[in-house]
Amino acid sequence: ATLRFSPDGDELAVVDGDLLYFWDCESDAARRVQFEGEGISDLAYSPDGRLLALGFHDGSVVIQERATGREVKRYDWKIGRVSSVAFAPDG
């Protein structure tokens, strides 16, 4: 499993295979999102918390809006499993 706190510390994202859970740290409420593919290997919040980067076992990386889940960009470099994703400090 992979765990990441949002930049403001209000949310915890947890990856478990094809499932991504978001926990609201104040209310303790959880929301589950399921993705198609070979599983999520890592995730990162953008510095402002508006975007998520998701790395997948199939070698793709998806950038999506955090609030809506809308895919902003998809990359597939055909380099094998993406084991880590990150945003630059300036986003």
FENZIUR-V889210 format. One record per residue. D_LAST is the distance of its C-alpha to the last C-alpha in Angstrom with 1 decimal. Layout:
[[D_LAST] [D_LAST]]
This chain:
[[24.7] [21.1] [20.0] [16.7] [16.4] [13.9] [12.1] [15.1] [17.6] [19.3] [18.8] [19.5] [18.7] [21.4] [21.9] [25.5] [26.1] [25.5] [25.0] [21.9] [23.0] [21.3] [23.2] [23.2] [23.9] [26.0] [28.2] [28.2] [27.9] [26.5] [25.3] [25.6] [23.9] [25.5] [24.0] [26.2] [25.9] [26.6] [24.7] [21.2] [20.7] [17.3] [14.4] [11.1] [9.5] [5.9] [5.9] [7.6] [9.7] [9.9] [9.2] [10.8] [11.0] [14.8] [16.7] [20.3] [23.6] [24.4] [21.7] [19.4] [15.7] [14.9] [11.8] [13.2] [13.1] [13.9] [16.7] [18.5] [17.8] [17.7] [16.5] [14.0] [14.2] [16.4] [16.8] [20.1] [20.8] [24.1] [23.5] [24.6] [23.1] [19.4] [19.8] [16.2] [12.6] [9.4] [5.7] [5.1] [5.5] [3.8] [0.0]]
